[in-house]
């Protein structure tokens, strides 16, 4: 290309851009040269290493992502390894065990995309962990093998079934529709992806690992940078994500500022500009941050509607006891008559009248891309009307019908005279 009368090639532009980035951010060799010093500095700040994310910065980026009590993303730890293999997963999980005192994984749940090295490492180090598979990954692979929206719908029903009976009903439907799809789900170990087999007491019914995908989108630009720059951007992002700045303004009035937003909180009136506190009565994350900043009791700002005193008031009254009809007292009042029945036009309705917004028709699923399976020979590509195994039987039936018609025509003339002898 030509700029200011000077011929400049694309390769020269790329080399110039690379040279400028090396001047600003440093080369990869320089980053790994100071990596040990950066690591020792970080060890004094945080001791957590953790779970799983794939990166492009000269290796693989593992990341631990959890959920807080509000169901939001909570970043725990991250680490860079050379390649995603079993030995690196073991090293990663051993650090996680030491930092979080996970022992053998009893009482914890882990969800992943079931990498082979990860599965083996978890079996060795976390024999009692509730290891779940991401239902979204399984559904995507299922739709590659069996096209059609019906498979997505049935699999979602199966993954969210909370009892074994409900799961068996949906799996039977899938098997009737496509035995190959049913066999694929059986091979994926149905005790690792439906809610029916999730261990109780974990307070998490998630069936897919969507948090990791949203985290991938956030760090797309950071993954393209050298290792120290990438790790520093991740550290600063985690700090901004977890930190709120509290600015007092008068008595019990505060402004809470995050990375990109700000909210007004009034503790005396129990209001927040996000309106969640006014709607639910027990507060939002913004007022909790201010209460923690003031070192006060969070429960003192919860509405009385959620107190045990209010709960007991609701059940303070009881229904009066009553004897059977044989012990009822006799009265001198004239017995009342039932109301006069009104007969309306047409047949009486027994079903509930549906609203205009309710779906009254049946939902038709498109069969575009669906493979037709014969119900006679179980082969793909034709149905029972064009099945080659059915055609000989159909021809024999047609011949038998023709013979019966011919016999009826010969014998059914209605004549009672004997045939003449020639």
DOKEKE-232558 format. One record per residue (C-alpha): x, y, z; residue in one letter. Coordinates in pm, 1 decimal, padded with zeros to 6 digits. Each point is the difference from the previous one (the first is absolute). Layout:
<<X,Y,Z>,'A'>
...
REM end
This chain:
<<00000.0,00000.0,00000.0>,'X'>
<<00101.0,00364.4,-00048.1>,'X'>
<<-00005.3,00255.1,00279.3>,'X'>
<<00144.4,00352.2,-00030.4>,'X'>
<<00160.7,-00103.4,-00329.0>,'X'>
<<00193.8,-00289.4,00158.4>,'X'>
<<-00045.0,-00364.0,-00100.6>,'X'>
<<-00062.5,-00211.2,00313.3>,'X'>
<<-00070.4,-00374.5,-00013.8>,'X'>
<<-00229.5,-00186.7,00240.5>,'X'>
<<00292.4,-00205.1,00132.9>,'X'>
<<00184.3,00319.6,00091.3>,'X'>
<<-00308.4,00125.2,00185.7>,'X'>
<<-00024.9,-00324.1,00195.4>,'X'>
<<00368.5,00009.8,00094.2>,'X'>
<<-00032.2,00364.3,00107.6>,'X'>
<<-00305.5,-00081.5,00213.1>,'X'>
<<00177.4,-00296.1,00159.6>,'X'>
<<00307.2,00213.3,00071.4>,'X'>
<<-00214.5,00271.7,00160.6>,'X'>
<<-00182.3,-00254.0,00219.3>,'X'>
<<00331.3,-00147.8,00113.2>,'X'>
<<00116.8,00345.5,00103.1>,'X'>
<<-00317.0,00064.9,00200.0>,'X'>
<<-00074.5,-00341.7,00148.1>,'X'>
<<00335.0,-00176.9,-00031.9>,'X'>
<<00086.4,-00319.3,-00185.6>,'X'>
<<-00107.3,-00349.7,00104.4>,'X'>
<<00357.6,-00077.8,00107.6>,'X'>
<<00006.0,00303.6,00228.2>,'X'>
<<-00333.5,-00096.2,00154.7>,'X'>
<<00114.1,-00348.9,00086.8>,'X'>
<<00325.1,00149.4,00132.6>,'X'>
<<-00186.9,00194.6,00269.8>,'X'>
<<-00269.1,-00265.2,00053.0>,'X'>
<<00164.4,-00142.5,00314.3>,'X'>
<<00016.2,00337.8,00170.5>,'X'>
<<-00363.4,00073.9,-00085.7>,'X'>
<<-00103.6,-00340.3,00137.7>,'X'>
<<00178.6,00053.5,00330.9>,'X'>
<<-00162.6,00341.2,00034.6>,'X'>
<<-00347.4,-00145.0,-00061.4>,'X'>
<<00053.8,-00279.5,00253.3>,'X'>
<<-00005.9,00257.2,00277.5>,'X'>
<<-00341.3,00125.8,-00116.8>,'X'>
<<-00199.9,-00308.4,-00092.2>,'X'>
<<00053.2,-00374.4,00032.8>,'X'>
<<-00285.6,-00125.7,-00216.5>,'X'>
<<00050.2,-00186.5,-00326.6>,'X'>
<<-00283.9,-00168.5,-00175.1>,'X'>
<<-00236.2,-00122.4,-00278.0>,'X'>
<<-00034.3,00006.5,-00367.9>,'X'>
<<00033.1,00225.5,-00304.9>,'X'>
<<00181.4,-00049.6,-00328.3>,'X'>
<<00218.6,00288.5,-00117.4>,'X'>
<<00235.9,00089.7,-00287.5>,'X'>
<<00292.2,00165.6,00180.4>,'X'>
<<00271.6,-00256.0,-00078.1>,'X'>
<<-00184.6,-00276.8,00183.7>,'X'>
<<-00321.7,-00062.1,00187.0>,'X'>
<<-00173.7,00215.4,00261.4>,'X'>
<<-00180.1,-00187.0,00279.0>,'X'>
<<-00247.2,00196.3,00208.9>,'X'>
<<-00223.3,-00072.8,00300.4>,'X'>
<<-00340.6,00165.6,-00028.2>,'X'>
<<-00264.0,-00040.5,00270.4>,'X'>
<<-00338.9,00142.8,00094.4>,'X'>
<<-00069.4,00229.5,00291.4>,'X'>
<<-00318.4,-00009.7,00209.3>,'X'>
<<-00175.0,00227.1,-00252.3>,'X'>
<<00080.9,-00235.5,-00287.2>,'X'>
<<00258.2,00238.4,-00148.9>,'X'>
<<00345.9,-00078.2,-00137.8>,'X'>
<<00269.1,-00028.1,00266.1>,'X'>
<<00359.1,-00031.0,-00124.6>,'X'>
<<00213.4,-00219.4,00223.3>,'X'>
<<00334.0,-00063.8,-00172.5>,'X'>
<<00181.4,-00043.0,-00331.4>,'X'>
<<00327.6,-00149.4,-00125.6>,'X'>
<<00195.2,-00038.0,-00326.2>,'X'>
<<00132.9,-00339.1,-00112.5>,'X'>
<<00179.8,-00121.4,-00310.2>,'X'>
<<-00260.1,-00253.2,-00118.9>,'X'>
<<-00330.4,-00145.9,00117.3>,'X'>
<<00098.7,-00346.4,00121.8>,'X'>
<<-00064.6,-00214.0,00306.7>,'X'>
<<00326.6,00093.7,00176.9>,'X'>
<<-00078.8,00372.2,-00020.8>,'X'>
<<-00355.3,-00058.3,00119.0>,'X'>
<<00133.6,-00192.0,00301.7>,'X'>
<<00244.0,00278.0,00084.0>,'X'>
<<-00280.0,00251.9,-00032.8>,'X'>
<<-00246.0,-00193.8,00215.9>,'X'>
<<00262.5,-00071.9,00267.6>,'X'>
<<00053.9,00375.6,00043.0>,'X'>
<<-00376.1,00044.5,00018.6>,'X'>
<<-00027.2,-00267.2,00270.4>,'X'>
<<00271.9,00162.1,00210.3>,'X'>
<<-00141.0,00352.1,-00033.1>,'X'>
<<-00367.2,-00079.3,00064.8>,'X'>
<<00040.4,-00306.4,00227.4>,'X'>
<<-00215.1,-00210.1,-00232.6>,'X'>
<<00136.2,-00332.2,00130.3>,'X'>
<<-00160.0,-00272.8,-00218.4>,'X'>
<<-00274.8,00222.7,-00140.7>,'X'>
<<-00273.2,-00105.9,00239.3>,'X'>
<<-00273.5,00266.2,00005.7>,'X'>
<<00116.8,00176.8,-00319.1>,'X'>
<<-00131.0,00004.4,-00357.3>,'X'>
<<00211.8,00037.0,-00313.6>,'X'>
<<-00128.2,00062.1,-00353.1>,'X'>
<<00211.7,-00024.3,-00313.6>,'X'>
<<-00007.7,-00096.5,-00367.4>,'X'>
<<00143.3,-00344.4,00090.9>,'X'>
<<00354.4,00024.2,-00138.7>,'X'>
<<00160.4,-00346.2,00022.3>,'X'>
<<00300.9,00119.0,00198.6>,'X'>
<<-00226.4,00189.5,00237.0>,'X'>
<<-00224.7,-00302.4,00055.5>,'X'>
<<00292.1,-00221.3,00100.1>,'X'>
<<00151.8,00267.7,00225.0>,'X'>
<<-00331.5,00058.0,00177.4>,'X'>
<<-00046.5,-00374.6,00056.4>,'X'>
<<00338.2,-00018.5,00174.2>,'X'>
<<-00013.8,00320.1,00205.4>,'X'>
<<-00377.3,00055.1,00047.8>,'X'>
<<-00156.0,-00345.4,00035.8>,'X'>
<<-00302.0,00138.5,00192.1>,'X'>
<<-00065.0,00318.2,-00199.6>,'X'>
<<-00328.3,00047.5,-00187.1>,'X'>
<<00153.0,00016.5,-00349.9>,'X'>
<<-00261.5,00122.5,-00249.3>,'X'>
<<00011.0,00028.9,-00378.1>,'X'>
<<-00107.6,00317.4,-00177.1>,'X'>
<<-00338.0,-00073.6,-00160.2>,'X'>
<<00052.7,00264.4,-00267.2>,'X'>
<<00307.6,-00176.8,-00139.7>,'X'>
<<-00182.7,-00334.1,-00006.6>,'X'>
<<-00300.5,00157.7,-00173.3>,'X'>
<<00218.9,00155.7,-00269.2>,'X'>
<<00164.7,-00335.5,-00074.2>,'X'>
<<-00340.8,-00170.6,-00001.9>,'X'>
<<-00137.8,00241.3,-00258.9>,'X'>
<<00299.3,-00067.2,-00224.7>,'X'>
<<-00096.5,-00367.8,-00006.4>,'X'>
<<-00378.8,00039.3,-00000.4>,'X'>
<<-00137.5,00313.8,-00163.2>,'X'>
<<-00334.4,00145.8,00098.5>,'X'>
<<-00137.5,00230.8,00268.7>,'X'>
<<-00178.9,-00289.4,00169.5>,'X'>
<<00330.4,-00143.6,00127.3>,'X'>
<<00096.3,00331.7,00160.6>,'X'>
<<-00339.3,00020.4,00173.5>,'X'>
<<00006.6,-00358.1,00127.5>,'X'>
<<00358.8,00024.9,00123.1>,'X'>
<<-00076.9,00319.6,00192.0>,'X'>
<<-00291.5,-00176.0,00165.5>,'X'>
<<00224.1,-00294.3,00087.3>,'X'>
<<00281.3,00215.1,00141.5>,'X'>
<<-00240.3,00200.1,00219.9>,'X'>
<<-00199.0,-00300.6,00125.0>,'X'>
<<00030.2,-00011.2,00378.9>,'X'>
<<-00113.1,-00361.5,00050.1>,'X'>
<<00112.6,-00327.9,-00153.3>,'X'>
<<-00355.7,-00080.6,-00109.9>,'X'>
<<-00032.2,00326.1,-00197.3>,'X'>
<<00342.2,-00062.3,-00155.1>,'X'>
<<-00094.8,-00353.9,-00109.4>,'X'>
<<-00318.3,00127.9,-00166.4>,'X'>
<<00191.6,00251.5,-00213.8>,'X'>
<<00277.8,-00247.6,-00080.4>,'X'>
<<-00264.3,-00248.3,-00118.3>,'X'>
<<-00139.6,00264.6,-00235.5>,'X'>
<<00349.8,00062.2,-00139.3>,'X'>
<<00058.5,-00372.5,-00047.6>,'X'>
<<-00328.4,-00040.1,-00188.4>,'X'>
<<00082.5,00295.7,-00222.8>,'X'>
<<00364.3,-00088.4,-00066.7>,'X'>
<<00182.3,-00295.5,00164.1>,'X'>
<<00338.3,00138.0,-00109.4>,'X'>
<<-00059.8,00329.8,00185.2>,'X'>
<<-00104.9,-00196.5,00308.6>,'X'>
<<00315.3,-00211.7,-00017.9>,'X'>
<<00216.9,00313.4,-00025.3>,'X'>
<<-00153.2,00144.4,00317.3>,'X'>
<<00050.0,-00330.5,00181.4>,'X'>
<<00368.5,00004.5,-00097.7>,'X'>
<<00027.3,00349.4,00151.9>,'X'>
<<-00079.0,-00146.8,00344.2>,'X'>
<<-00353.7,00118.0,00088.5>,'X'>
<<00099.8,00031.4,00366.7>,'X'>
<<00218.5,00304.3,-00070.8>,'X'>
<<-00222.1,00242.2,-00192.3>,'X'>
<<-00369.3,-00020.6,00117.0>,'X'>
<<-00124.4,00158.1,00322.2>,'X'>
<<-00153.1,-00332.4,00103.4>,'X'>
<<00344.8,-00124.7,00111.3>,'X'>
<<00140.7,00324.3,00143.2>,'X'>
<<00102.2,-00038.6,00362.8>,'X'>
<<-00222.6,00177.9,00250.9>,'X'>
<<00125.7,00276.7,00225.6>,'X'>
<<00216.5,00174.8,-00265.4>,'X'>
<<-00242.8,00291.4,-00048.5>,'X'>
<<00071.5,00006.0,-00373.8>,'X'>
<<-00225.2,-00150.1,-00268.3>,'X'>
<<00188.9,00137.8,-00301.8>,'X'>
<<00024.0,-00241.5,-00294.2>,'X'>
<<00234.0,00200.6,-00222.4>,'X'>
<<00325.0,00189.9,00042.7>,'X'>
<<-00105.1,00328.3,-00155.2>,'X'>
<<00213.6,00208.3,00235.1>,'X'>
<<00319.1,-00118.3,-00166.7>,'X'>
<<-00127.0,00105.6,-00342.5>,'X'>
<<-00082.2,00351.3,00122.1>,'X'>
<<00344.4,00022.9,00158.7>,'X'>
<<00160.1,-00101.7,-00331.7>,'X'>
<<-00164.7,00298.7,-00170.1>,'X'>
<<00136.2,00241.1,00260.4>,'X'>
<<00365.0,-00105.2,-00033.9>,'X'>
<<00015.6,-00034.3,-00380.7>,'X'>
<<00232.8,00299.9,-00034.9>,'X'>
<<00210.3,-00094.7,00304.2>,'X'>
<<00066.8,-00349.7,-00139.9>,'X'>
<<00173.3,00151.5,-00303.2>,'X'>
<<00264.9,00174.3,00211.0>,'X'>
<<00328.0,-00127.1,00152.8>,'X'>
<<-00027.9,-00204.5,00315.1>,'X'>
<<00081.4,00265.5,00264.2>,'X'>
<<-00222.6,00261.6,-00165.8>,'X'>
<<-00277.4,-00253.3,-00025.1>,'X'>
<<00027.7,-00108.6,00363.3>,'X'>
<<00013.5,00360.1,00121.7>,'X'>
<<-00312.6,00090.1,-00197.5>,'X'>
<<-00176.9,-00303.2,00145.6>,'X'>
<<00103.8,00097.9,00353.4>,'X'>
<<-00118.5,00359.4,-00043.2>,'X'>
<<-00325.3,-00116.5,-00156.2>,'X'>
<<-00067.7,-00232.2,00295.0>,'X'>
<<00068.9,00284.2,00245.3>,'X'>
<<-00237.8,00235.9,-00180.4>,'X'>
<<-00261.6,-00274.0,-00019.9>,'X'>
<<00005.1,-00074.2,00372.9>,'X'>
<<00052.7,00353.6,00133.2>,'X'>
<<-00255.3,00276.3,00061.8>,'X'>
<<00098.1,00352.9,00099.6>,'X'>
<<-00217.9,00138.6,00282.2>,'X'>
<<-00035.6,00379.4,00010.6>,'X'>
<<-00186.4,00138.0,00309.1>,'X'>
<<-00231.5,00295.8,-00057.0>,'X'>
<<-00185.8,00108.1,00312.0>,'X'>
<<-00149.6,-00216.0,00271.4>,'X'>
<<-00069.7,-00354.2,-00116.8>,'X'>
<<00022.0,00106.6,-00365.5>,'X'>
<<00264.9,-00143.2,-00229.4>,'X'>
<<00101.3,-00019.5,-00362.0>,'X'>
<<00126.9,-00338.7,-00111.6>,'X'>
<<00224.1,00004.4,-00305.4>,'X'>
<<00106.9,-00304.9,-00195.6>,'X'>
<<00215.0,-00039.9,-00307.7>,'X'>
<<-00265.2,00140.3,-00237.2>,'X'>
<<-00302.8,00091.3,00210.6>,'X'>
<<-00106.8,00191.1,00312.6>,'X'>
<<-00298.9,-00023.9,00238.2>,'X'>
<<-00153.0,00213.1,00274.6>,'X'>
<<-00072.4,-00183.9,00326.3>,'X'>
<<-00192.8,00137.1,00298.4>,'X'>
<<00025.7,-00228.3,00303.1>,'X'>
<<-00254.1,00193.7,00205.7>,'X'>
<<-00272.6,-00019.8,-00265.4>,'X'>
<<00119.8,-00346.3,-00114.2>,'X'>
<<00015.4,00098.3,-00365.2>,'X'>
<<00243.4,-00050.7,-00286.6>,'X'>
<<-00015.7,00158.4,-00344.1>,'X'>
<<00005.2,-00347.4,-00157.7>,'X'>
<<-00345.5,-00049.7,00167.8>,'X'>
<<00072.1,-00361.5,00088.6>,'X'>
<<00001.2,00075.9,00373.8>,'X'>
<<-00341.1,00165.8,-00023.8>,'X'>
<<-00143.1,-00291.5,-00198.0>,'X'>
<<00123.0,-00305.1,00190.3>,'X'>
<<00028.0,00143.7,00351.0>,'X'>
<<00325.3,-00173.4,00092.6>,'X'>
<<00247.4,00210.5,-00197.5>,'X'>
<<00246.2,-00008.7,-00288.6>,'X'>
<<00374.1,-00039.4,-00046.2>,'X'>
<<00052.5,00377.1,00017.2>,'X'>
<<-00137.9,00048.6,00349.4>,'X'>
<<00183.0,-00314.2,00118.6>,'X'>
<<00327.4,00156.5,-00114.6>,'X'>
<<-00077.5,00314.3,00201.0>,'X'>
<<-00100.4,-00197.6,00309.6>,'X'>
<<00326.7,-00193.6,-00021.6>,'X'>
<<00186.7,00330.4,-00038.1>,'X'>
<<-00166.7,00131.2,00319.8>,'X'>
<<00045.4,-00335.6,00178.1>,'X'>
<<-00368.6,-00019.7,00091.5>,'X'>
<<-00247.3,-00286.8,00021.6>,'X'>
<<-00157.7,-00071.1,-00340.0>,'X'>
<<-00307.2,-00169.0,00150.7>,'X'>
<<-00091.6,00320.0,00184.7>,'X'>
<<-00095.4,00159.1,-00334.7>,'X'>
<<-00222.9,-00282.6,-00120.9>,'X'>
<<-00373.5,00076.9,-00005.9>,'X'>
<<-00210.6,-00126.3,00291.3>,'X'>
<<-00203.3,-00200.4,-00249.4>,'X'>
<<00279.1,-00263.1,00008.0>,'X'>
<<00029.9,-00017.3,00378.4>,'X'>
<<-00098.5,-00304.8,00203.4>,'X'>
<<-00251.6,00213.4,00193.1>,'X'>
<<-00191.9,00080.7,-00319.4>,'X'>
<<00017.2,-00362.5,-00107.0>,'X'>
<<-00155.2,-00115.5,00327.7>,'X'>
<<-00276.1,00260.1,-00026.7>,'X'>
<<-00115.1,-00153.0,-00328.4>,'X'>
<<-00061.9,-00332.7,00177.4>,'X'>
<<-00126.0,00150.3,00327.3>,'X'>
<<-00362.3,-00084.6,-00078.8>,'X'>
<<-00151.5,-00345.1,-00034.5>,'X'>
<<-00310.6,-00151.6,-00155.8>,'X'>
<<-00267.2,-00083.7,00259.9>,'X'>
<<-00074.7,-00364.3,00068.5>,'X'>
<<-00335.6,-00150.5,-00095.2>,'X'>
<<-00193.9,-00318.2,00080.3>,'X'>
<<-00153.4,-00236.2,-00253.6>,'X'>
<<-00345.9,00056.6,-00154.5>,'X'>
<<-00161.9,-00253.6,00237.2>,'X'>
<<00084.2,00230.2,00291.6>,'X'>
<<-00120.9,00326.7,-00154.6>,'X'>
<<-00269.3,00193.1,00191.9>,'X'>
<<-00356.6,00013.0,-00136.9>,'X'>
<<-00151.0,00341.0,-00084.2>,'X'>
<<-00352.2,00127.5,-00072.5>,'X'>
<<00100.9,00193.5,-00309.0>,'X'>
<<-00155.6,-00081.2,-00336.6>,'X'>
<<00252.7,-00202.3,-00205.7>,'X'>
<<00133.5,00209.9,-00288.9>,'X'>
<<-00046.1,-00111.4,-00360.4>,'X'>
<<00281.5,-00023.8,-00253.8>,'X'>
<<00029.1,00286.6,-00251.3>,'X'>
<<-00197.8,-00024.1,-00323.2>,'X'>
<<00219.0,-00145.2,-00272.8>,'X'>
<<00037.5,00208.0,-00312.2>,'X'>
<<00020.3,-00188.0,-00325.9>,'X'>
<<00222.3,00163.2,-00258.2>,'X'>
<<00007.1,-00052.0,-00373.4>,'X'>
<<00219.1,-00276.5,-00135.3>,'X'>
<<00186.4,-00273.7,00177.7>,'X'>
<<00121.1,00080.4,00352.9>,'X'>
<<00372.9,00068.8,00018.9>,'X'>
<<00214.7,-00212.5,00228.4>,'X'>
<<00348.2,00125.6,-00086.7>,'X'>
<<00155.0,00325.7,00113.6>,'X'>
<<-00039.7,00287.1,-00243.8>,'X'>
<<00338.9,00096.7,-00136.0>,'X'>
<<00111.7,00357.3,-00040.3>,'X'>
<<00056.0,00151.7,-00342.6>,'X'>
<<00375.4,00009.1,00056.9>,'X'>
<<00025.0,-00371.9,00074.7>,'X'>
<<00109.8,-00240.0,-00270.3>,'X'>
<<-00308.2,-00198.3,-00099.1>,'X'>
<<00145.2,-00185.1,-00296.6>,'X'>
<<00256.7,-00275.4,-00018.8>,'X'>
<<00361.4,00086.2,-00066.0>,'X'>
<<00122.3,-00150.9,-00325.6>,'X'>
<<00370.5,-00083.0,-00016.7>,'X'>
<<00164.8,00031.9,-00337.5>,'X'>
<<00131.3,-00324.8,-00148.5>,'X'>
<<00258.0,00179.8,-00213.5>,'X'>
<<00329.4,-00186.9,00019.7>,'X'>
<<-00150.9,-00288.9,00193.4>,'X'>
<<00102.7,-00348.0,-00112.0>,'X'>
<<-00295.5,-00225.0,-00079.5>,'X'>
<<00013.9,-00346.2,00158.3>,'X'>
<<-00213.3,-00291.6,-00117.4>,'X'>
<<-00216.6,-00157.3,00270.2>,'X'>
<<00023.0,-00344.9,-00164.8>,'X'>
<<00367.8,-00056.8,-00084.3>,'X'>
<<00137.0,00284.2,00221.1>,'X'>
<<00213.9,00130.8,-00286.6>,'X'>
<<00056.6,00370.2,-00075.2>,'X'>
<<-00108.0,00162.0,-00326.8>,'X'>
<<-00357.3,-00124.4,-00050.1>,'X'>
<<-00324.0,-00061.7,00187.9>,'X'>
<<-00229.2,-00300.5,00031.2>,'X'>
<<-00199.5,00082.2,-00315.1>,'X'>
<<00308.1,-00036.8,-00221.2>,'X'>
<<00173.4,-00272.9,00199.5>,'X'>
<<00129.6,-00282.9,-00223.5>,'X'>
<<-00087.8,-00255.7,00266.9>,'X'>
<<-00363.1,00111.3,-00009.1>,'X'>
<<-00045.1,-00001.7,-00379.3>,'X'>
<<-00010.9,-00382.3,-00050.7>,'X'>
<<-00259.0,-00029.3,00273.9>,'X'>
<<-00202.0,00280.3,-00157.2>,'X'>
<<00011.2,-00166.3,-00344.0>,'X'>
<<-00114.0,-00332.2,00146.5>,'X'>
<<-00291.3,00174.8,00174.2>,'X'>
<<-00100.5,00167.6,-00327.3>,'X'>
<<00010.9,-00336.5,-00185.3>,'X'>
<<-00214.6,-00164.4,00266.0>,'X'>
<<-00254.5,00283.8,-00025.9>,'X'>
<<-00014.3,-00035.7,-00379.5>,'X'>
<<-00054.4,-00375.3,00027.6>,'X'>
<<-00284.1,00053.1,00247.0>,'X'>
<<-00163.8,00251.8,-00233.1>,'X'>
<<00025.4,-00240.4,-00295.0>,'X'>
<<-00150.0,-00286.6,00199.7>,'X'>
<<-00285.1,00224.6,00114.2>,'X'>
<<-00072.9,00107.4,-00356.0>,'X'>
<<-00008.7,-00363.1,-00120.6>,'X'>
<<-00224.2,-00129.7,00280.3>,'X'>
<<-00214.9,00301.6,00075.2>,'X'>
<<-00220.0,00020.9,-00314.9>,'X'>
<<-00322.9,-00071.9,00189.7>,'X'>
<<-00100.4,-00295.7,-00226.5>,'X'>
<<-00146.6,-00313.6,00164.3>,'X'>
<<-00007.5,-00221.1,-00313.6>,'X'>
<<00254.2,-00271.6,-00039.8>,'X'>
<<00269.1,00047.6,-00264.2>,'X'>
<<-00086.4,-00156.4,-00336.1>,'X'>
<<00188.6,-00304.1,-00110.2>,'X'>
<<00146.1,00003.8,-00349.3>,'X'>
REM end
